[in-house]
């Protein structure tokens, strides 16, 4: 099972707004050098909804072939129709994938009965285990704790990425987590608190820029929480700044400041505001001066 430091990977685009595979290779090397435990492709941070089906398949093929098993891989199945999730997964099942991330249906939403059927049918049909993706700020759908508990007993549902930032909600889920069903923190600002509740890993946006530090924060937690706190608080101003505007706009600009070619985003996203840029620049300079 994928645990530990997991990066919610960005998708770099070149000047023609095509996927920049040379830059993907640079970013992957950056994470391999810093021992990131796992990578999430085609998630929110990847601008998955802005990619065509062909682009998604090509990207997953490229990354998995390049990694050759050196990093565990989770792939987002970001669709709001059950059949579309199952149909698309069939085109990925021969790749070296460890698990899928399946979002709650957005826009059309569903009732509790529909959500139960949605996740169960997907879990029954796909070739790799799935992790539920709870991000109500984006989808408008809240998964009841009782529903999560029911789904946790499905043999092919192995966890939940909890990205609401609601620690009370996370605590209720953590009560019934087991070896075969785990809590993943999907919110950088509550990462340290989530680890204290029992999260098995953090699917992190800031990890794109600071894989060494996020790895240290997570690995140190069981042995020396003081180190984890120190890392968390040192990154906190930047962790806050990367959510000033819709993600992944700010994190891609931060990576650009670090020398990566990640400045471009696809419509309907646009470049960050001047205020966002200056806030990111100031927080990044402050972090560099402290080190």
C-alpha positions as a Python dict, from the first residue, in 0.01 Angstrom:
ca = {
    (1, 'X'): (0, 0, 0),
    (2, 'X'): (123, 348, -87),
    (3, 'X'): (211, 541, 230),
    (4, 'X'): (433, 827, 342),
    (5, 'X'): (529, 1127, 131),
    (6, 'X'): (311, 1145, -182),
    (7, 'X'): (330, 1432, -429),
    (8, 'X'): (15, 1561, -598),
    (9, 'X'): (209, 1604, -921),
    (10, 'X'): (169, 1909, -1146),
    (11, 'X'): (148, 1886, -1525),
    (12, 'X'): (398, 2122, -1690),
    (13, 'X'): (305, 2280, -2023),
    (14, 'X'): (539, 2429, -2283),
    (15, 'X'): (496, 2761, -2465),
    (16, 'X'): (246, 2598, -2702),
    (17, 'X'): (46, 2473, -2403),
    (18, 'X'): (132, 2114, -2481),
    (19, 'X'): (247, 1873, -2208),
    (20, 'X'): (619, 1927, -2153),
    (21, 'X'): (763, 1578, -2113),
    (22, 'X'): (1122, 1694, -2076),
    (23, 'X'): (1014, 1897, -1775),
    (24, 'X'): (817, 1604, -1636),
    (25, 'X'): (1141, 1407, -1651),
    (26, 'X'): (1323, 1682, -1457),
    (27, 'X'): (1052, 1690, -1192),
    (28, 'X'): (1051, 1312, -1158),
    (29, 'X'): (1429, 1312, -1113),
    (30, 'X'): (1388, 1579, -846),
    (31, 'X'): (1154, 1350, -652),
    (32, 'X'): (1364, 1040, -703),
    (33, 'X'): (1671, 1224, -573),
    (34, 'X'): (1477, 1330, -264),
    (35, 'X'): (1320, 987, -203),
    (36, 'X'): (953, 1081, -240),
    (37, 'X'): (751, 768, -157),
    (38, 'X'): (478, 805, -416),
    (39, 'X'): (326, 1016, -690),
    (40, 'X'): (-35, 1104, -770),
    (41, 'X'): (-97, 1162, -1141),
    (42, 'X'): (-410, 1314, -1295),
    (43, 'X'): (-536, 1468, -973),
    (44, 'X'): (-663, 1820, -908),
    (45, 'X'): (-309, 1961, -901),
    (46, 'X'): (-240, 1799, -1239),
    (47, 'X'): (-521, 1997, -1408),
    (48, 'X'): (-668, 1661, -1503),
    (49, 'X'): (-992, 1814, -1624),
    (50, 'X'): (-795, 2020, -1878),
    (51, 'X'): (-632, 1713, -2035),
    (52, 'X'): (-778, 1510, -2318),
    (53, 'X'): (-823, 1137, -2275),
    (54, 'X'): (-533, 1072, -2513),
    (55, 'X'): (-310, 1311, -2316),
    (56, 'X'): (-398, 1138, -1989),
    (57, 'X'): (-310, 795, -2124),
    (58, 'X'): (15, 917, -2281),
    (59, 'X'): (117, 1094, -1959),
    (60, 'X'): (53, 787, -1742),
    (61, 'X'): (241, 567, -1987),
    (62, 'X'): (537, 807, -1996),
    (63, 'X'): (564, 842, -1617),
    (64, 'X'): (522, 475, -1533),
    (65, 'X'): (772, 367, -1800),
    (66, 'X'): (1021, 628, -1681),
    (67, 'X'): (986, 537, -1315),
    (68, 'X'): (1018, 161, -1374),
    (69, 'X'): (877, 91, -1028),
    (70, 'X'): (1115, 331, -850),
    (71, 'X'): (820, 521, -701),
    (72, 'X'): (471, 397, -623),
    (73, 'X'): (207, 551, -848),
    (74, 'X'): (-154, 651, -784),
    (75, 'X'): (-366, 774, -1075),
    (76, 'X'): (-671, 996, -1047),
    (77, 'X'): (-992, 885, -1215),
    (78, 'X'): (-1149, 1230, -1214),
    (79, 'X'): (-1490, 1181, -1375),
    (80, 'X'): (-1839, 1246, -1245),
    (81, 'X'): (-2014, 960, -1426),
    (82, 'X'): (-1967, 604, -1303),
    (83, 'X'): (-1947, 446, -1649),
    (84, 'X'): (-1683, 695, -1763),
    (85, 'X'): (-1460, 603, -1467),
    (86, 'X'): (-1484, 232, -1546),
    (87, 'X'): (-1439, 276, -1921),
    (88, 'X'): (-1131, 497, -1881),
    (89, 'X'): (-970, 265, -1626),
    (90, 'X'): (-973, -18, -1880),
    (91, 'X'): (-727, 185, -2089),
    (92, 'X'): (-483, 209, -1796),
    (93, 'X'): (-495, -139, -1645),
    (94, 'X'): (-177, -264, -1815),
    (95, 'X'): (38, 18, -1674),
    (96, 'X'): (246, -16, -1356),
    (97, 'X'): (-6, 150, -1124),
    (98, 'X'): (-51, 82, -754),
    (99, 'X'): (-391, 242, -693),
    (100, 'X'): (-654, 481, -826),
    (101, 'X'): (-798, 796, -672),
    (102, 'X'): (-1174, 818, -731),
    (103, 'X'): (-1347, 1150, -667),
    (104, 'X'): (-1702, 1204, -545),
    (105, 'X'): (-1923, 1292, -845),
    (106, 'X'): (-1920, 1669, -893),
    (107, 'X'): (-2190, 1887, -1051),
    (108, 'X'): (-2447, 1611, -1093),
    (109, 'X'): (-2361, 1497, -737),
    (110, 'X'): (-2570, 1213, -588),
    (111, 'X'): (-2760, 1094, -285),
    (112, 'X'): (-2618, 849, -29),
    (113, 'X'): (-2757, 545, -209),
    (114, 'X'): (-2612, 662, -539),
    (115, 'X'): (-2269, 729, -387),
    (116, 'X'): (-2263, 381, -235),
    (117, 'X'): (-2344, 225, -572),
    (118, 'X'): (-2101, 454, -755),
    (119, 'X'): (-1796, 360, -550),
    (120, 'X'): (-1895, -4, -515),
    (121, 'X'): (-1943, -55, -889),
    (122, 'X'): (-1609, 111, -962),
    (123, 'X'): (-1428, -91, -695),
    (124, 'X'): (-1582, -411, -834),
    (125, 'X'): (-1476, -329, -1190),
    (126, 'X'): (-1124, -183, -1175),
    (127, 'X'): (-797, -374, -1177),
    (128, 'X'): (-623, -188, -893),
    (129, 'X'): (-737, -78, -545),
    (130, 'X'): (-909, 257, -511),
    (131, 'X'): (-879, 546, -267),
    (132, 'X'): (-1186, 763, -212),
    (133, 'X'): (-1130, 1134, -277),
    (134, 'X'): (-1323, 1364, -44),
    (135, 'X'): (-1288, 1729, -147),
    (136, 'X'): (-1626, 1895, -86),
    (137, 'X'): (-1496, 2247, -156),
    (138, 'X'): (-1454, 2146, -521),
    (139, 'X'): (-1730, 1892, -571),
    (140, 'X'): (-2008, 2016, -345),
    (141, 'X'): (-2046, 1659, -216),
    (142, 'X'): (-1992, 1555, 145),
    (143, 'X'): (-1932, 1187, 220),
    (144, 'X'): (-2106, 1086, 540),
    (145, 'X'): (-1878, 912, 788),
    (146, 'X'): (-2120, 619, 803),
    (147, 'X'): (-2095, 579, 424),
    (148, 'X'): (-1714, 588, 436),
    (149, 'X'): (-1726, 320, 702),
    (150, 'X'): (-1945, 96, 486),
    (151, 'X'): (-1719, 144, 186),
    (152, 'X'): (-1409, 71, 397),
    (153, 'X'): (-1509, -296, 413),
    (154, 'X'): (-1492, -341, 37),
    (155, 'X'): (-1180, -543, -37),
    (156, 'X'): (-1079, -313, -323),
    (157, 'X'): (-1125, 19, -137),
    (158, 'X'): (-810, 83, 63),
    (159, 'X'): (-841, 437, 192),
    (160, 'X'): (-965, 792, 168),
    (161, 'X'): (-785, 1108, 66),
    (162, 'X'): (-945, 1357, 300),
    (163, 'X'): (-900, 1709, 164),
    (164, 'X'): (-1170, 1904, 346),
    (165, 'X'): (-934, 2024, 619),
    (166, 'X'): (-1195, 1923, 878),
    (167, 'X'): (-999, 1756, 1156),
    (168, 'X'): (-1310, 1647, 1344),
    (169, 'X'): (-1423, 1461, 1031),
    (170, 'X'): (-1080, 1304, 991),
    (171, 'X'): (-1082, 1193, 1353),
    (172, 'X'): (-1413, 1011, 1307),
    (173, 'X'): (-1270, 824, 1009),
    (174, 'X'): (-941, 749, 1184),
    (175, 'X'): (-1137, 561, 1452),
    (176, 'X'): (-1221, 278, 1213),
    (177, 'X'): (-905, 277, 997),
    (178, 'X'): (-731, -59, 976),
    (179, 'X'): (-436, -215, 796),
    (180, 'X'): (-654, -255, 486),
    (181, 'X'): (-817, 89, 498),
    (182, 'X'): (-612, 402, 565),
    (183, 'X'): (-653, 776, 604),
    (184, 'X'): (-450, 996, 369),
    (185, 'X'): (-424, 1366, 444),
    (186, 'X'): (-503, 1568, 131),
    (187, 'X'): (-467, 1913, 285),
    (188, 'X'): (-121, 2061, 344),
    (189, 'X'): (-238, 2296, 617),
    (190, 'X'): (-360, 2010, 838),
    (191, 'X'): (-83, 1761, 752),
    (192, 'X'): (85, 1760, 1093),
    (193, 'X'): (-245, 1728, 1277),
    (194, 'X'): (-356, 1450, 1041),
    (195, 'X'): (-42, 1251, 1118),
    (196, 'X'): (-128, 1278, 1487),
    (197, 'X'): (-472, 1134, 1413),
    (198, 'X'): (-312, 836, 1239),
    (199, 'X'): (-289, 933, 872),
    (200, 'X'): (-65, 688, 685),
    (201, 'X'): (60, 953, 447),
    (202, 'X'): (16, 1300, 303),
    (203, 'X'): (-86, 1361, -60),
    (204, 'X'): (72, 1703, -77),
    (205, 'X'): (79, 2001, -313),
    (206, 'X'): (374, 2176, -143),
    (207, 'X'): (562, 1848, -188),
    (208, 'X'): (609, 1947, -554),
    (209, 'X'): (858, 2210, -437),
    (210, 'X'): (991, 2063, -111),
    (211, 'X'): (1003, 1683, -135),
    (212, 'X'): (1303, 1647, 96),
    (213, 'X'): (1133, 1850, 369),
    (214, 'X'): (795, 1676, 344),
    (215, 'X'): (965, 1337, 352),
    (216, 'X'): (1157, 1444, 664),
    (217, 'X'): (840, 1573, 832),
    (218, 'X'): (654, 1246, 778),
    (219, 'X'): (941, 1006, 850),
    (220, 'X'): (1039, 1190, 1168),
    (221, 'X'): (690, 1197, 1313),
    (222, 'X'): (694, 861, 1498),
    (223, 'X'): (1045, 918, 1635),
    (224, 'X'): (1089, 1291, 1690),
    (225, 'X'): (779, 1505, 1657),
    (226, 'X'): (989, 1813, 1725),
    (227, 'X'): (1158, 1775, 1386),
    (228, 'X'): (820, 1731, 1219),
    (229, 'X'): (687, 2045, 1385),
    (230, 'X'): (993, 2243, 1285),
    (231, 'X'): (959, 2142, 919),
    (232, 'X'): (584, 2201, 914),
    (233, 'X'): (612, 2550, 1064),
    (234, 'X'): (904, 2648, 840),
    (235, 'X'): (692, 2567, 532),
    (236, 'X'): (366, 2707, 670),
    (237, 'X'): (385, 3056, 508),
    (238, 'X'): (441, 2897, 167),
    (239, 'X'): (180, 2629, 232),
    (240, 'X'): (-69, 2908, 297),
    (241, 'X'): (46, 3112, -2),
    (242, 'X'): (0, 2828, -253),
    (243, 'X'): (-372, 2828, -172),
    (244, 'X'): (-421, 3204, -207),
    (245, 'X'): (-568, 3131, -549),
    (246, 'X'): (-707, 2820, -715),
    (247, 'X'): (-456, 2537, -710),
    (248, 'X'): (-235, 2461, -901),
    (249, 'X'): (-183, 2822, -1013),
    (250, 'X'): (37, 2926, -717),
    (251, 'X'): (238, 2603, -683),
    (252, 'X'): (328, 2614, -1052),
    (253, 'X'): (450, 2972, -1007),
    (254, 'X'): (653, 2869, -701),
    (255, 'X'): (817, 2591, -902),
    (256, 'X'): (890, 2849, -1171),
    (257, 'X'): (1070, 3061, -910),
    (258, 'X'): (1278, 2753, -829),
    (259, 'X'): (1389, 2715, -1190),
    (260, 'X'): (1135, 2470, -1330),
    (261, 'X'): (941, 2543, -1650),
    (262, 'X'): (598, 2523, -1492),
    (263, 'X'): (464, 2874, -1532),
    (264, 'X'): (196, 2788, -1787),
    (265, 'X'): (-154, 2673, -1696),
    (266, 'X'): (-447, 2585, -1918),
    (267, 'X'): (-768, 2784, -1946),
    (268, 'X'): (-988, 2842, -1761),
    (269, 'X'): (-695, 2890, -1521),
    (270, 'X'): (-476, 3197, -1567),
    (271, 'X'): (-151, 3332, -1428),
    (272, 'X'): (-153, 3437, -1061),
    (273, 'X'): (-235, 3790, -956),
    (274, 'X'): (45, 4032, -874),
    (275, 'X'): (-45, 4003, -504),
    (276, 'X'): (-17, 3625, -519),
    (277, 'X'): (318, 3643, -700),
    (278, 'X'): (465, 3888, -450),
    (279, 'X'): (338, 3685, -155),
    (280, 'X'): (496, 3368, -293),
    (281, 'X'): (821, 3549, -370),
    (282, 'X'): (842, 3700, -21),
    (283, 'X'): (763, 3370, 154),
    (284, 'X'): (1016, 3183, -60),
    (285, 'X'): (1290, 3442, 3),
    (286, 'X'): (1216, 3429, 376),
    (287, 'X'): (1253, 3051, 375),
    (288, 'X'): (1581, 3073, 184),
    (289, 'X'): (1717, 3335, 426),
    (290, 'X'): (1633, 3111, 723),
    (291, 'X'): (1832, 2828, 569),
}
